[in-house]
Amino acid sequence: MTSFRNRFARRDVLIGTFIKTPTTHATEILGTLGFDFVVIDEEHAPFDRAQTDVLLLAARASNLAGLVRVPSAAPEGLLSVLDCGASGVLVPHVKSPEMARQIVAACRYRGGSRGFSASSRAGRYGGLAMWDHVEAADAEVSVIAMIEDPEAVEHIEAILAVEGLDGIFIGRGDLTVACNAPTRDAPKIQEAISRIMAGATKTGKPVCILADGLAEAKAFAALGATAFIVASDQGFMKKAAHAAVTEFATLRK
């Protein structure tokens, strides 16, 4: 399959979702439905390295790009998921170009500081020669900064200009809380999103964003977003379960 990094860079419309439950089943189901990628949520869900490893295998088996939202920018956490074969990482709270450069360095071999191992899944368990693995990893891994702080908005063009940073994800929830705004669509947040999108357009970097539905996705697409995260495995289950309970409630009357 064409790498997620290539598709993201050329602005293909990509649809994905967060994975919150540490089992393979949701990922496998999503693969059968035509999703382009999943984001395993180590930041806000109960994942350890072994569970992330298994879900990345499930993503590969289901022809999905498996990305990981890591809990922090710690190099050891980035290395862990990349060795497990993640297609890319979403790194939270990237507030400055210096931090963006640090995460890019931690995820790249050439010109970076990623710790080398070809014995992991990423290196095909020793099946790739050293420099073949280096070239493949540097070509395929996506590094995505999460923009979710007022400081990041102030430095957005400098962050986006960092070489090796593939794009950004706009974290509207955190940004709303950080700005003490009443809702995610408050004027202050809309202004911040417009500013972020304008910076992405100017620097030629793609944008991923969480969309509540098609209408919202179309509005973000008009601003330049091309990758969309829709709900989560838990959200899909809750919505379907609520619909079923509501429908069958008529039997109790």
MARRO-92156 format. One record per residue (C-alpha): residue number from 0; residue in one letter; x, z, y. Coordinates in Angstrom, 1 decimal, padded with zeros to 4 digits. Each point is the difference from the previous one (the first is absolute). Layout:
BEGIN
<atom pator="NUM" vexgu="A" u="X" w="Z" v="Y"/>
...
This chain:
BEGIN
<atom pator="0" vexgu="M" u="000.0" w="000.0" v="000.0"/>
<atom pator="1" vexgu="T" u="001.1" w="-000.7" v="003.5"/>
<atom pator="2" vexgu="S" u="001.6" w="003.2" v="001.4"/>
<atom pator="3" vexgu="F" u="-002.1" w="002.2" v="002.3"/>
<atom pator="4" vexgu="R" u="002.8" w="-000.1" v="002.5"/>
<atom pator="5" vexgu="N" u="-000.2" w="-003.8" v="000.3"/>
<atom pator="6" vexgu="R" u="-003.8" w="000.0" v="000.2"/>
<atom pator="7" vexgu="F" u="000.0" w="002.8" v="002.6"/>
<atom pator="8" vexgu="A" u="002.7" w="-001.8" v="002.1"/>
<atom pator="9" vexgu="R" u="-001.9" w="-003.3" v="000.0"/>
<atom pator="10" vexgu="R" u="-003.2" w="001.7" v="001.1"/>
<atom pator="11" vexgu="D" u="-002.1" w="-000.6" v="-003.1"/>
<atom pator="12" vexgu="V" u="-003.2" w="002.0" v="000.1"/>
<atom pator="13" vexgu="L" u="000.6" w="002.8" v="-002.5"/>
<atom pator="14" vexgu="I" u="-002.5" w="002.6" v="-001.3"/>
<atom pator="15" vexgu="G" u="001.0" w="003.3" v="-001.5"/>
<atom pator="16" vexgu="T" u="-001.0" w="003.6" v="-000.4"/>
<atom pator="17" vexgu="F" u="001.4" w="003.4" v="-000.3"/>
<atom pator="18" vexgu="I" u="000.4" w="001.6" v="-003.4"/>
<atom pator="19" vexgu="K" u="-000.7" w="003.7" v="000.1"/>
<atom pator="20" vexgu="T" u="-000.6" w="000.9" v="-003.7"/>
<atom pator="21" vexgu="P" u="003.1" w="000.3" v="-002.2"/>
<atom pator="22" vexgu="T" u="-001.3" w="-002.2" v="-002.9"/>
<atom pator="23" vexgu="T" u="000.6" w="-003.7" v="-000.7"/>
<atom pator="24" vexgu="H" u="-003.7" w="-001.0" v="-000.4"/>
<atom pator="25" vexgu="A" u="-000.9" w="-000.6" v="003.6"/>
<atom pator="26" vexgu="T" u="003.0" w="-002.2" v="000.5"/>
<atom pator="27" vexgu="E" u="-000.7" w="-002.0" v="-003.0"/>
<atom pator="28" vexgu="I" u="-003.6" w="-000.5" v="001.0"/>
<atom pator="29" vexgu="L" u="000.9" w="-001.0" v="003.5"/>
<atom pator="30" vexgu="G" u="002.4" w="-002.6" v="-001.4"/>
<atom pator="31" vexgu="T" u="-002.8" w="-001.7" v="-001.9"/>
<atom pator="32" vexgu="L" u="-002.1" w="-000.2" v="003.2"/>
<atom pator="33" vexgu="G" u="002.6" w="-002.0" v="002.0"/>
<atom pator="34" vexgu="F" u="001.5" w="002.6" v="002.3"/>
<atom pator="35" vexgu="D" u="003.5" w="-001.0" v="001.3"/>
<atom pator="36" vexgu="F" u="001.6" w="003.4" v="000.1"/>
<atom pator="37" vexgu="V" u="-000.5" w="003.8" v="-000.5"/>
<atom pator="38" vexgu="V" u="001.7" w="002.8" v="001.9"/>
<atom pator="39" vexgu="I" u="000.7" w="003.0" v="-002.1"/>
<atom pator="40" vexgu="D" u="-000.5" w="003.0" v="002.3"/>
<atom pator="41" vexgu="E" u="002.8" w="002.5" v="-000.5"/>
<atom pator="42" vexgu="E" u="-000.6" w="001.4" v="003.5"/>
<atom pator="43" vexgu="H" u="-003.6" w="001.2" v="-000.5"/>
<atom pator="44" vexgu="A" u="-000.6" w="000.0" v="-003.7"/>
<atom pator="45" vexgu="P" u="001.4" w="001.9" v="-003.0"/>
<atom pator="46" vexgu="F" u="002.7" w="-002.3" v="-001.3"/>
<atom pator="47" vexgu="D" u="003.3" w="000.8" v="-001.5"/>
<atom pator="48" vexgu="R" u="002.8" w="-002.4" v="-000.9"/>
<atom pator="49" vexgu="A" u="-001.2" w="-000.5" v="-003.6"/>
<atom pator="50" vexgu="Q" u="-003.5" w="-000.8" v="001.1"/>
<atom pator="51" vexgu="T" u="001.1" w="-002.4" v="002.7"/>
<atom pator="52" vexgu="D" u="002.3" w="-001.7" v="-002.5"/>
<atom pator="53" vexgu="V" u="-003.0" w="-000.6" v="-002.4"/>
<atom pator="54" vexgu="L" u="-002.3" w="-001.3" v="002.8"/>
<atom pator="55" vexgu="L" u="002.7" w="-002.5" v="001.1"/>
<atom pator="56" vexgu="L" u="000.2" w="-001.2" v="-003.6"/>
<atom pator="57" vexgu="A" u="-003.8" w="-000.4" v="000.1"/>
<atom pator="58" vexgu="A" u="000.1" w="-002.0" v="003.2"/>
<atom pator="59" vexgu="R" u="002.6" w="-002.4" v="-001.5"/>
<atom pator="60" vexgu="A" u="-002.1" w="-000.4" v="-003.1"/>
<atom pator="61" vexgu="S" u="-003.1" w="-000.7" v="002.1"/>
<atom pator="62" vexgu="N" u="001.7" w="-002.6" v="002.2"/>
<atom pator="63" vexgu="L" u="-000.2" w="002.3" v="003.1"/>
<atom pator="64" vexgu="A" u="002.7" w="000.8" v="002.5"/>
<atom pator="65" vexgu="G" u="000.6" w="003.7" v="-000.3"/>
<atom pator="66" vexgu="L" u="001.0" w="001.7" v="003.2"/>
<atom pator="67" vexgu="V" u="000.5" w="003.7" v="000.5"/>
<atom pator="68" vexgu="R" u="-000.8" w="002.1" v="003.1"/>
<atom pator="69" vexgu="V" u="002.8" w="002.6" v="-000.3"/>
<atom pator="70" vexgu="P" u="-000.5" w="003.5" v="001.4"/>
<atom pator="71" vexgu="S" u="003.0" w="-000.3" v="002.4"/>
<atom pator="72" vexgu="A" u="002.9" w="-002.1" v="001.1"/>
<atom pator="73" vexgu="A" u="002.4" w="001.9" v="-002.3"/>
<atom pator="74" vexgu="P" u="002.4" w="-002.5" v="-001.6"/>
<atom pator="75" vexgu="E" u="-000.3" w="001.6" v="-003.4"/>
<atom pator="76" vexgu="G" u="-003.7" w="-000.5" v="000.0"/>
<atom pator="77" vexgu="L" u="000.3" w="-003.6" v="001.0"/>
<atom pator="78" vexgu="L" u="002.7" w="-000.6" v="-002.7"/>
<atom pator="79" vexgu="S" u="-002.2" w="001.6" v="-002.6"/>
<atom pator="80" vexgu="V" u="-003.0" w="-002.4" v="000.4"/>
<atom pator="81" vexgu="L" u="002.3" w="-003.0" v="000.5"/>
<atom pator="82" vexgu="D" u="001.8" w="000.7" v="-003.3"/>
<atom pator="83" vexgu="C" u="-003.4" w="000.3" v="-001.6"/>
<atom pator="84" vexgu="G" u="-000.7" w="-003.6" v="001.1"/>
<atom pator="85" vexgu="A" u="-002.2" w="000.4" v="003.1"/>
<atom pator="86" vexgu="S" u="-000.6" w="-003.3" v="001.8"/>
<atom pator="87" vexgu="G" u="000.4" w="001.9" v="003.3"/>
<atom pator="88" vexgu="V" u="-000.5" w="003.3" v="001.8"/>
<atom pator="89" vexgu="L" u="-002.2" w="001.2" v="002.8"/>
<atom pator="90" vexgu="V" u="001.9" w="002.7" v="001.9"/>
<atom pator="91" vexgu="P" u="-002.0" w="002.5" v="002.1"/>
<atom pator="92" vexgu="H" u="000.6" w="001.1" v="003.6"/>
<atom pator="93" vexgu="V" u="002.6" w="-002.5" v="001.0"/>
<atom pator="94" vexgu="K" u="000.4" w="001.0" v="003.7"/>
<atom pator="95" vexgu="S" u="003.1" w="-001.8" v="001.2"/>
<atom pator="96" vexgu="P" u="002.2" w="-003.0" v="-000.7"/>
<atom pator="97" vexgu="E" u="002.7" w="002.4" v="-001.2"/>
<atom pator="98" vexgu="M" u="-002.3" w="001.2" v="-002.7"/>
<atom pator="99" vexgu="A" u="-001.0" w="-003.5" v="-000.9"/>
<atom pator="100" vexgu="R" u="003.7" w="-001.0" v="-000.4"/>
<atom pator="101" vexgu="Q" u="000.5" w="003.0" v="-002.3"/>
<atom pator="102" vexgu="I" u="-002.8" w="-000.9" v="-002.3"/>
<atom pator="103" vexgu="V" u="001.1" w="-003.6" v="-000.2"/>
<atom pator="104" vexgu="A" u="003.5" w="001.1" v="-000.8"/>
<atom pator="105" vexgu="A" u="-001.2" w="002.2" v="-002.8"/>
<atom pator="106" vexgu="C" u="-002.0" w="-002.9" v="-001.5"/>
<atom pator="107" vexgu="R" u="002.7" w="-002.7" v="000.1"/>
<atom pator="108" vexgu="Y" u="003.2" w="-000.5" v="-001.9"/>
<atom pator="109" vexgu="R" u="001.8" w="-002.5" v="002.3"/>
<atom pator="110" vexgu="G" u="000.5" w="001.5" v="003.4"/>
<atom pator="111" vexgu="G" u="-001.8" w="003.1" v="-001.1"/>
<atom pator="112" vexgu="S" u="000.6" w="003.2" v="-002.0"/>
<atom pator="113" vexgu="R" u="-002.4" w="-000.3" v="-003.0"/>
<atom pator="114" vexgu="G" u="001.6" w="001.7" v="-003.0"/>
<atom pator="115" vexgu="F" u="000.8" w="-002.5" v="-002.8"/>
<atom pator="116" vexgu="S" u="-001.5" w="000.0" v="-003.5"/>
<atom pator="117" vexgu="A" u="-000.8" w="-003.0" v="-002.2"/>
<atom pator="118" vexgu="S" u="-001.2" w="002.2" v="-002.9"/>
<atom pator="119" vexgu="S" u="-003.4" w="000.6" v="001.5"/>
<atom pator="120" vexgu="R" u="-003.1" w="-002.2" v="-000.2"/>
<atom pator="121" vexgu="A" u="001.0" w="-001.6" v="003.3"/>
<atom pator="122" vexgu="G" u="003.2" w="-001.2" v="-001.7"/>
<atom pator="123" vexgu="R" u="-001.9" w="-001.0" v="-003.2"/>
<atom pator="124" vexgu="Y" u="001.6" w="002.9" v="-001.8"/>
<atom pator="125" vexgu="G" u="003.5" w="-001.5" v="000.2"/>
<atom pator="126" vexgu="G" u="-001.2" w="-003.5" v="-000.5"/>
<atom pator="127" vexgu="L" u="001.1" w="-001.1" v="003.4"/>
<atom pator="128" vexgu="A" u="003.7" w="-000.3" v="000.9"/>
<atom pator="129" vexgu="M" u="001.1" w="002.1" v="003.0"/>
<atom pator="130" vexgu="W" u="-000.1" w="-002.6" v="002.7"/>
<atom pator="131" vexgu="D" u="-003.1" w="-001.7" v="-001.4"/>
<atom pator="132" vexgu="H" u="-001.8" w="003.3" v="000.3"/>
<atom pator="133" vexgu="V" u="001.2" w="000.6" v="003.5"/>
<atom pator="134" vexgu="E" u="-001.1" w="-003.5" v="001.1"/>
<atom pator="135" vexgu="A" u="-003.4" w="000.3" v="-001.7"/>
<atom pator="136" vexgu="A" u="-000.7" w="003.5" v="001.4"/>
<atom pator="137" vexgu="D" u="001.0" w="-000.9" v="003.5"/>
<atom pator="138" vexgu="A" u="-002.1" w="-003.1" v="-000.1"/>
<atom pator="139" vexgu="E" u="-003.2" w="001.5" v="-001.4"/>
<atom pator="140" vexgu="V" u="-000.4" w="003.6" v="001.3"/>
<atom pator="141" vexgu="S" u="-002.3" w="000.4" v="003.0"/>
<atom pator="142" vexgu="V" u="000.8" w="002.7" v="002.5"/>
<atom pator="143" vexgu="I" u="-003.1" w="000.9" v="002.0"/>
<atom pator="144" vexgu="A" u="000.0" w="002.6" v="002.8"/>
<atom pator="145" vexgu="M" u="-003.2" w="002.0" v="000.6"/>
<atom pator="146" vexgu="I" u="-000.8" w="000.1" v="003.7"/>
<atom pator="147" vexgu="E" u="-002.1" w="003.1" v="000.5"/>
<atom pator="148" vexgu="D" u="001.5" w="002.0" v="002.9"/>
<atom pator="149" vexgu="P" u="-000.2" w="-000.4" v="003.8"/>
<atom pator="150" vexgu="E" u="003.9" w="-000.1" v="000.0"/>
<atom pator="151" vexgu="A" u="-000.1" w="-003.0" v="-002.3"/>
<atom pator="152" vexgu="V" u="-002.4" w="-001.8" v="002.3"/>
<atom pator="153" vexgu="E" u="002.3" w="000.6" v="002.9"/>
<atom pator="154" vexgu="H" u="002.9" w="-001.6" v="-001.9"/>
<atom pator="155" vexgu="I" u="-001.9" w="-002.5" v="-002.0"/>
<atom pator="156" vexgu="E" u="001.9" w="-003.2" v="001.0"/>
<atom pator="157" vexgu="A" u="003.4" w="001.7" v="-000.7"/>
<atom pator="158" vexgu="I" u="-001.3" w="001.2" v="-003.4"/>
<atom pator="159" vexgu="L" u="-001.3" w="-003.4" v="-000.9"/>
<atom pator="160" vexgu="A" u="003.2" w="-001.7" v="001.1"/>
<atom pator="161" vexgu="V" u="002.1" w="002.0" v="-002.6"/>
<atom pator="162" vexgu="E" u="001.6" w="-002.6" v="-002.4"/>
<atom pator="163" vexgu="G" u="-001.1" w="000.4" v="-003.5"/>
<atom pator="164" vexgu="L" u="-003.3" w="001.7" v="000.8"/>
<atom pator="165" vexgu="D" u="-002.7" w="-002.3" v="-001.5"/>
<atom pator="166" vexgu="G" u="-003.0" w="001.2" v="001.9"/>
<atom pator="167" vexgu="I" u="-002.2" w="003.0" v="000.9"/>
<atom pator="168" vexgu="F" u="-003.1" w="001.8" v="-001.1"/>
<atom pator="169" vexgu="I" u="-002.2" w="001.5" v="002.7"/>
<atom pator="170" vexgu="G" u="-001.0" w="003.5" v="-001.0"/>
<atom pator="171" vexgu="R" u="-003.2" w="000.5" v="002.1"/>
<atom pator="172" vexgu="G" u="-000.9" w="003.3" v="-001.4"/>
<atom pator="173" vexgu="D" u="003.2" w="001.8" v="000.9"/>
<atom pator="174" vexgu="L" u="000.2" w="-001.8" v="003.3"/>
<atom pator="175" vexgu="T" u="-003.5" w="001.1" v="000.9"/>
<atom pator="176" vexgu="V" u="000.8" w="003.7" v="-000.8"/>
<atom pator="177" vexgu="A" u="003.4" w="-000.2" v="001.8"/>
<atom pator="178" vexgu="C" u="-001.7" w="-001.4" v="003.1"/>
<atom pator="179" vexgu="N" u="-002.8" w="002.6" v="-000.3"/>
<atom pator="180" vexgu="A" u="-002.5" w="-002.9" v="000.2"/>
<atom pator="181" vexgu="P" u="-003.6" w="000.6" v="-001.2"/>
<atom pator="182" vexgu="T" u="-000.2" w="-003.0" v="-002.4"/>
<atom pator="183" vexgu="R" u="002.2" w="-002.7" v="-001.4"/>
<atom pator="184" vexgu="D" u="-001.7" w="-002.6" v="002.3"/>
<atom pator="185" vexgu="A" u="000.3" w="002.1" v="003.2"/>
<atom pator="186" vexgu="P" u="001.3" w="-002.0" v="003.0"/>
<atom pator="187" vexgu="K" u="003.4" w="001.7" v="-000.2"/>
<atom pator="188" vexgu="I" u="000.5" w="-001.0" v="-003.6"/>
<atom pator="189" vexgu="Q" u="-001.3" w="-003.6" v="000.6"/>
<atom pator="190" vexgu="E" u="002.5" w="-000.3" v="002.9"/>
<atom pator="191" vexgu="A" u="002.8" w="001.3" v="-002.3"/>
<atom pator="192" vexgu="I" u="-000.9" w="-002.5" v="-002.7"/>
<atom pator="193" vexgu="S" u="-000.1" w="-002.9" v="002.4"/>
<atom pator="194" vexgu="R" u="003.5" w="001.0" v="001.3"/>
<atom pator="195" vexgu="I" u="001.4" w="000.3" v="-003.6"/>
<atom pator="196" vexgu="M" u="-001.5" w="-003.4" v="-000.9"/>
<atom pator="197" vexgu="A" u="001.4" w="-001.6" v="003.1"/>
<atom pator="198" vexgu="G" u="003.4" w="001.3" v="-000.9"/>
<atom pator="199" vexgu="A" u="-000.3" w="-001.4" v="-003.5"/>
<atom pator="200" vexgu="T" u="-001.0" w="-003.4" v="001.3"/>
<atom pator="201" vexgu="K" u="002.9" w="000.0" v="002.5"/>
<atom pator="202" vexgu="T" u="002.6" w="000.9" v="-002.7"/>
<atom pator="203" vexgu="G" u="-001.6" w="-002.1" v="-002.8"/>
<atom pator="204" vexgu="K" u="-000.6" w="002.9" v="-002.4"/>
<atom pator="205" vexgu="P" u="-003.1" w="000.2" v="-002.2"/>
<atom pator="206" vexgu="V" u="-002.5" w="002.9" v="000.2"/>
<atom pator="207" vexgu="C" u="-001.9" w="001.8" v="-002.7"/>
<atom pator="208" vexgu="I" u="-002.9" w="002.3" v="000.9"/>
<atom pator="209" vexgu="L" u="-002.8" w="001.9" v="-001.7"/>
<atom pator="210" vexgu="A" u="-003.4" w="-001.6" v="000.6"/>
<atom pator="211" vexgu="D" u="-003.3" w="001.6" v="-000.7"/>
<atom pator="212" vexgu="G" u="-001.7" w="-003.3" v="-000.7"/>
<atom pator="213" vexgu="L" u="000.0" w="-003.8" v="000.6"/>
<atom pator="214" vexgu="A" u="-001.2" w="000.2" v="003.6"/>
<atom pator="215" vexgu="E" u="002.8" w="002.4" v="000.9"/>
<atom pator="216" vexgu="A" u="002.5" w="-002.1" v="-001.9"/>
<atom pator="217" vexgu="K" u="-001.0" w="-003.1" v="001.9"/>
<atom pator="218" vexgu="A" u="000.5" w="001.8" v="003.3"/>
<atom pator="219" vexgu="F" u="003.5" w="001.1" v="-001.0"/>
<atom pator="220" vexgu="A" u="000.7" w="-003.5" v="-001.3"/>
<atom pator="221" vexgu="A" u="-000.8" w="-001.3" v="003.4"/>
<atom pator="222" vexgu="L" u="002.7" w="002.2" v="001.4"/>
<atom pator="223" vexgu="G" u="002.5" w="-001.2" v="-002.6"/>
<atom pator="224" vexgu="A" u="-000.3" w="002.2" v="-003.1"/>
<atom pator="225" vexgu="T" u="000.2" w="-001.8" v="-003.3"/>
<atom pator="226" vexgu="A" u="000.3" w="002.7" v="-002.7"/>
<atom pator="227" vexgu="F" u="-002.9" w="002.4" v="-000.5"/>
<atom pator="228" vexgu="I" u="-000.4" w="003.2" v="-002.0"/>
<atom pator="229" vexgu="V" u="-003.5" w="000.6" v="-001.0"/>
<atom pator="230" vexgu="A" u="-001.0" w="003.5" v="-001.0"/>
<atom pator="231" vexgu="S" u="001.6" w="001.5" v="-003.0"/>
<atom pator="232" vexgu="D" u="-000.7" w="000.4" v="-003.7"/>
<atom pator="233" vexgu="Q" u="-001.7" w="003.3" v="000.7"/>
<atom pator="234" vexgu="G" u="-002.0" w="-001.6" v="002.8"/>
<atom pator="235" vexgu="F" u="-001.2" w="-002.8" v="-002.2"/>
<atom pator="236" vexgu="M" u="-001.0" w="002.4" v="-002.7"/>
<atom pator="237" vexgu="K" u="-001.8" w="002.3" v="002.5"/>
<atom pator="238" vexgu="K" u="-001.9" w="-002.9" v="001.5"/>
<atom pator="239" vexgu="A" u="-001.2" w="-001.4" v="-003.3"/>
<atom pator="240" vexgu="A" u="-000.9" w="003.5" v="-001.4"/>
<atom pator="241" vexgu="H" u="-001.9" w="000.8" v="003.2"/>
<atom pator="242" vexgu="A" u="-002.0" w="-003.2" v="-000.3"/>
<atom pator="243" vexgu="A" u="-000.8" w="000.7" v="-003.7"/>
<atom pator="244" vexgu="V" u="-001.1" w="003.6" v="000.7"/>
<atom pator="245" vexgu="T" u="-002.2" w="-001.2" v="002.9"/>
<atom pator="246" vexgu="E" u="-001.6" w="-002.7" v="-002.0"/>
<atom pator="247" vexgu="F" u="-000.8" w="002.2" v="-003.0"/>
<atom pator="248" vexgu="A" u="-001.3" w="002.8" v="002.2"/>
<atom pator="249" vexgu="T" u="-003.3" w="-001.7" v="-000.1"/>
<atom pator="250" vexgu="L" u="-000.4" w="001.1" v="-003.6"/>
<atom pator="251" vexgu="R" u="-000.1" w="003.6" v="001.1"/>
<atom pator="252" vexgu="K" u="-003.0" w="-000.5" v="002.3"/>
